[in-house]
Amino acid sequence: MDFNPDIAAIRLGYGLSARVPPPQTADAFLRSVALSVPDDHAVGMDHVRAAQTMLSDLNSLRKKDPEAASVKEIRQQQRQMRIQSAEAIRHRFARAAGDPGGFGERLVQFWADHFTVSGGSPYQDLMAAAFVDEAIRPHLQGSFAQLMFAAETHPRMVTYLDQDRSFGPHSWIARRRKGRDLGLNENLAREMIELHSLGAGAPYTQKDVRQLAKLLTGLSFHLRRDGNFRPVMAEPGAETVLGQRYGGDRPASLDDIREVIVDLAAHPSTSRHLARKLAVHFVADDPPQSLVDRLDATYRETGGDLPSLYAALMDGPELWSHFRQKVRQPFDFLVAALRALGLDQQRVLDLPMRQVNARLIRPLTNMGQEWAMPRGPDGWPEAAESWATPQGIALRIDWAMRQPRVLVPKLPDPRDFLQAALGETASEALKWAVPRAESAREGLMIVLASADFNRR
């Protein structure tokens, strides 16, 4: 089928924009992914370290001398970190709203969910933002092995899965501190195999997980130490994972971890796992086998080259033949609504933070997708029944009735809004109903609450 920019924007991106036309060719659509690299607003771990160190120092001072640091100063620092975290969320909304095709920002969301980490405290929220800007965005157009290494070794992944508490049983620290609770933690090793690479049901054993966990010892993070590898925590000697021997010939280092990640990324089970996961996310909860097979073959032929995977996703009839077989998740729904309403990146950035909280962040939580708080390391569910619930749809209708008139100074004509939101893809039933709305507010609600808009 010939490339259709409207369908591509709806299926691969965050929907059509009233202000920014989507790229008009397949090549241009693929090139647009390059726009999603880190920008001037990116959050970095250097900044996160500095903010949390200041908070930690204030707390330490107050414990020693209540006069040295006031509760007010501590609360001000906590508040400042919460503001910075909220700014990072606003920027994610803004970039998604302003991306011409939306494909790059959808890929950021996909890979950040594949390599799930969470927020929680102001410190963890900022770390999670840094994870996206440092581990995901710079590697969208590289190989999967490069992306996986950046994700697994980032401080937020290390702390989220308790890798910073994993000690080799025969490491220098364990031998020096006998009797202390310095055990091996298998969380990161298990998720690296089961979720991030080979997938559940792949040919690996508990022994492989434990051996990988030993190989990962040394990978750590400490607020006041540079680097993310501590040899004194590492288990000495070689480990065998999936029949391959790693380490033992040299002092333990990140090189051993990089080596095992390259091999995990090259495993045939990883190719099949990622092929199906991409097809499920972008095409259908039960994707056509033809698409999964094509993505699998592309991955193996190119050594996990990500741009080649994206091209293969777009190159075939499945993207078009299975139109509207995916339910938009809440973040997808809200961004698509912003785009259809004509809010581009700068207009979202210009929103007062109280509006961002009231119109976007709180509704996102109410709809079941609290920012940076997925239900587990497997990320957000894909199945339609997880999102198309009576309560979930009711909340979307409520948002559609209340928020557009606050976000835009003058509501558009519903017929124009229908064209802006869905282009030529609108159903005949919707084309009939929208012009008959009694008000602009009701007309916009009909579009935003429709199956046409809530499915992609």
Secondary structure, DSSP 8 states (H G I E B T S, - for coil): ----HHHHHHHHSS---SSS---SSHHHHHHGGGGGS--TT---HHHHHHHHHHHHHHHHHHHH-TTTS-HHHHHHHHHHHHHHHHHHHHHHHHHHHH-SS-HHHHHHHHHHHHT-----SHHHHHHHHHHIIIIIGGGTTSBHHHHHHHHHTSHHHHHHTTGGG---TTSHHHHHTTTS------HHHHHHHHTSSS-TTSS--HHHHHHHHHHHTTB---TTSSSSB-GGGS--S-EEETTEEESSSS---HHHHHHHHHHHHHSHHHHHHHHHHHHHHHT-SS--HHHHHHHHHHHHHHTSBHHHHHHHHHSSSHHHHTTT-SB--HHHHHHHHHHHHT--HHHHHTS-HHHHIIIIIHHHHHTT--TT--SSTT-S--SGGGT--HHHHHHHHHHHHHSHHHHSSS---HHHHHHHHHGGG--HHHHHHGGG-SSHHHHHHHHHHSHHHHB-
